[in-house]
């Protein structure tokens, strides 16, 4: 994800201050996929798609785009 010049700070900013626009359950993978849109720390549009893992308490970043 470094190719998009997005950093962990950008991801956390979007997670904290962005808007969840969709949540989908994925029963095969035992998780939920969430699409979150917002601004990065520089004010640029950024969208994250993350998986909330049920088997392990974790958040997995699937993709990032501006």
PyMOL commands that place a pseudoatom at each C-alpha (Angstrom):
pseudoatom trace, name=CA, resn=UNK, resi=1, chain=A, elem=C, hetatm=0, pos=[0.000, 0.000, 0.000]
pseudoatom trace, name=CA, resn=UNK, resi=2, chain=A, elem=C, hetatm=0, pos=[3.053, 2.221, 0.087]
pseudoatom trace, name=CA, resn=UNK, resi=3, chain=A, elem=C, hetatm=0, pos=[2.650, 2.776, -3.661]
pseudoatom trace, name=CA, resn=UNK, resi=4, chain=A, elem=C, hetatm=0, pos=[-0.379, 4.936, -2.872]
pseudoatom trace, name=CA, resn=UNK, resi=5, chain=A, elem=C, hetatm=0, pos=[1.688, 7.008, -0.417]
pseudoatom trace, name=CA, resn=UNK, resi=6, chain=A, elem=C, hetatm=0, pos=[-0.755, 6.114, 2.355]
pseudoatom trace, name=CA, resn=UNK, resi=7, chain=A, elem=C, hetatm=0, pos=[0.680, 5.548, 5.815]
pseudoatom trace, name=CA, resn=UNK, resi=8, chain=A, elem=C, hetatm=0, pos=[-0.613, 3.905, 8.974]
pseudoatom trace, name=CA, resn=UNK, resi=9, chain=A, elem=C, hetatm=0, pos=[-1.422, 7.406, 10.251]
pseudoatom trace, name=CA, resn=UNK, resi=10, chain=A, elem=C, hetatm=0, pos=[-3.639, 7.935, 7.180]
pseudoatom trace, name=CA, resn=UNK, resi=11, chain=A, elem=C, hetatm=0, pos=[-5.434, 4.622, 7.780]
pseudoatom trace, name=CA, resn=UNK, resi=12, chain=A, elem=C, hetatm=0, pos=[-6.029, 5.397, 11.440]
pseudoatom trace, name=CA, resn=UNK, resi=13, chain=A, elem=C, hetatm=0, pos=[-7.278, 8.892, 10.609]
pseudoatom trace, name=CA, resn=UNK, resi=14, chain=A, elem=C, hetatm=0, pos=[-9.864, 7.476, 8.185]
pseudoatom trace, name=CA, resn=UNK, resi=15, chain=A, elem=C, hetatm=0, pos=[-10.906, 4.767, 10.666]
pseudoatom trace, name=CA, resn=UNK, resi=16, chain=A, elem=C, hetatm=0, pos=[-11.330, 7.323, 13.453]
pseudoatom trace, name=CA, resn=UNK, resi=17, chain=A, elem=C, hetatm=0, pos=[-12.913, 10.196, 11.521]
pseudoatom trace, name=CA, resn=UNK, resi=18, chain=A, elem=C, hetatm=0, pos=[-14.322, 8.636, 8.337]
pseudoatom trace, name=CA, resn=UNK, resi=19, chain=A, elem=C, hetatm=0, pos=[-17.731, 7.177, 7.608]
pseudoatom trace, name=CA, resn=UNK, resi=20, chain=A, elem=C, hetatm=0, pos=[-18.629, 3.496, 7.333]
pseudoatom trace, name=CA, resn=UNK, resi=21, chain=A, elem=C, hetatm=0, pos=[-20.515, 3.285, 4.047]
pseudoatom trace, name=CA, resn=UNK, resi=22, chain=A, elem=C, hetatm=0, pos=[-21.088, -0.471, 3.885]
pseudoatom trace, name=CA, resn=UNK, resi=23, chain=A, elem=C, hetatm=0, pos=[-20.770, -3.624, 5.956]
pseudoatom trace, name=CA, resn=UNK, resi=24, chain=A, elem=C, hetatm=0, pos=[-21.019, -7.088, 4.439]
pseudoatom trace, name=CA, resn=UNK, resi=25, chain=A, elem=C, hetatm=0, pos=[-20.933, -10.408, 6.253]
pseudoatom trace, name=CA, resn=UNK, resi=26, chain=A, elem=C, hetatm=0, pos=[-18.688, -13.036, 4.680]
pseudoatom trace, name=CA, resn=UNK, resi=27, chain=A, elem=C, hetatm=0, pos=[-19.755, -16.357, 6.250]
pseudoatom trace, name=CA, resn=UNK, resi=28, chain=A, elem=C, hetatm=0, pos=[-17.161, -18.361, 4.301]
pseudoatom trace, name=CA, resn=UNK, resi=29, chain=A, elem=C, hetatm=0, pos=[-14.280, -16.340, 5.751]
pseudoatom trace, name=CA, resn=UNK, resi=30, chain=A, elem=C, hetatm=0, pos=[-16.008, -15.812, 9.135]
pseudoatom trace, name=CA, resn=UNK, resi=31, chain=A, elem=C, hetatm=0, pos=[-15.567, -12.048, 8.992]
pseudoatom trace, name=CA, resn=UNK, resi=32, chain=A, elem=C, hetatm=0, pos=[-17.256, -8.793, 8.082]
pseudoatom trace, name=CA, resn=UNK, resi=33, chain=A, elem=C, hetatm=0, pos=[-15.972, -6.478, 5.339]
pseudoatom trace, name=CA, resn=UNK, resi=34, chain=A, elem=C, hetatm=0, pos=[-16.361, -2.754, 5.928]
pseudoatom trace, name=CA, resn=UNK, resi=35, chain=A, elem=C, hetatm=0, pos=[-15.880, 0.081, 3.470]
pseudoatom trace, name=CA, resn=UNK, resi=36, chain=A, elem=C, hetatm=0, pos=[-14.806, 3.316, 5.169]
pseudoatom trace, name=CA, resn=UNK, resi=37, chain=A, elem=C, hetatm=0, pos=[-14.442, 6.643, 3.364]
pseudoatom trace, name=CA, resn=UNK, resi=38, chain=A, elem=C, hetatm=0, pos=[-12.904, 9.849, 4.604]
pseudoatom trace, name=CA, resn=UNK, resi=39, chain=A, elem=C, hetatm=0, pos=[-9.905, 12.139, 4.366]
pseudoatom trace, name=CA, resn=UNK, resi=40, chain=A, elem=C, hetatm=0, pos=[-6.305, 11.265, 5.131]
pseudoatom trace, name=CA, resn=UNK, resi=41, chain=A, elem=C, hetatm=0, pos=[-4.147, 13.443, 7.375]
pseudoatom trace, name=CA, resn=UNK, resi=42, chain=A, elem=C, hetatm=0, pos=[-3.380, 15.716, 4.397]
pseudoatom trace, name=CA, resn=UNK, resi=43, chain=A, elem=C, hetatm=0, pos=[-7.073, 16.190, 3.574]
pseudoatom trace, name=CA, resn=UNK, resi=44, chain=A, elem=C, hetatm=0, pos=[-7.026, 13.923, 0.496]
pseudoatom trace, name=CA, resn=UNK, resi=45, chain=A, elem=C, hetatm=0, pos=[-9.930, 11.521, -0.147]
pseudoatom trace, name=CA, resn=UNK, resi=46, chain=A, elem=C, hetatm=0, pos=[-9.157, 7.984, 0.995]
pseudoatom trace, name=CA, resn=UNK, resi=47, chain=A, elem=C, hetatm=0, pos=[-11.245, 4.814, 1.050]
pseudoatom trace, name=CA, resn=UNK, resi=48, chain=A, elem=C, hetatm=0, pos=[-10.346, 1.712, 3.033]
pseudoatom trace, name=CA, resn=UNK, resi=49, chain=A, elem=C, hetatm=0, pos=[-11.837, -1.737, 2.729]
pseudoatom trace, name=CA, resn=UNK, resi=50, chain=A, elem=C, hetatm=0, pos=[-11.094, -3.733, 5.872]
pseudoatom trace, name=CA, resn=UNK, resi=51, chain=A, elem=C, hetatm=0, pos=[-12.052, -7.138, 7.225]
pseudoatom trace, name=CA, resn=UNK, resi=52, chain=A, elem=C, hetatm=0, pos=[-13.017, -7.533, 10.863]
pseudoatom trace, name=CA, resn=UNK, resi=53, chain=A, elem=C, hetatm=0, pos=[-11.744, -11.002, 11.695]
pseudoatom trace, name=CA, resn=UNK, resi=54, chain=A, elem=C, hetatm=0, pos=[-13.818, -13.096, 14.074]
pseudoatom trace, name=CA, resn=UNK, resi=55, chain=A, elem=C, hetatm=0, pos=[-11.376, -15.937, 14.766]
pseudoatom trace, name=CA, resn=UNK, resi=56, chain=A, elem=C, hetatm=0, pos=[-8.644, -13.531, 15.835]
pseudoatom trace, name=CA, resn=UNK, resi=57, chain=A, elem=C, hetatm=0, pos=[-9.365, -10.118, 17.274]
pseudoatom trace, name=CA, resn=UNK, resi=58, chain=A, elem=C, hetatm=0, pos=[-7.892, -8.201, 14.329]
pseudoatom trace, name=CA, resn=UNK, resi=59, chain=A, elem=C, hetatm=0, pos=[-8.588, -5.757, 11.526]
pseudoatom trace, name=CA, resn=UNK, resi=60, chain=A, elem=C, hetatm=0, pos=[-7.122, -6.646, 8.132]
pseudoatom trace, name=CA, resn=UNK, resi=61, chain=A, elem=C, hetatm=0, pos=[-6.700, -3.956, 5.481]
pseudoatom trace, name=CA, resn=UNK, resi=62, chain=A, elem=C, hetatm=0, pos=[-7.857, -5.426, 2.150]
pseudoatom trace, name=CA, resn=UNK, resi=63, chain=A, elem=C, hetatm=0, pos=[-7.391, -2.391, -0.101]
pseudoatom trace, name=CA, resn=UNK, resi=64, chain=A, elem=C, hetatm=0, pos=[-6.890, 1.369, -0.101]
pseudoatom trace, name=CA, resn=UNK, resi=65, chain=A, elem=C, hetatm=0, pos=[-7.754, 3.840, -2.820]
pseudoatom trace, name=CA, resn=UNK, resi=66, chain=A, elem=C, hetatm=0, pos=[-8.113, 7.578, -3.159]
for i in range(1, 66): cmd.bond("trace and resi %d" % i, "trace and resi %d" % (i + 1))
show_as sticks, trace
zoom trace
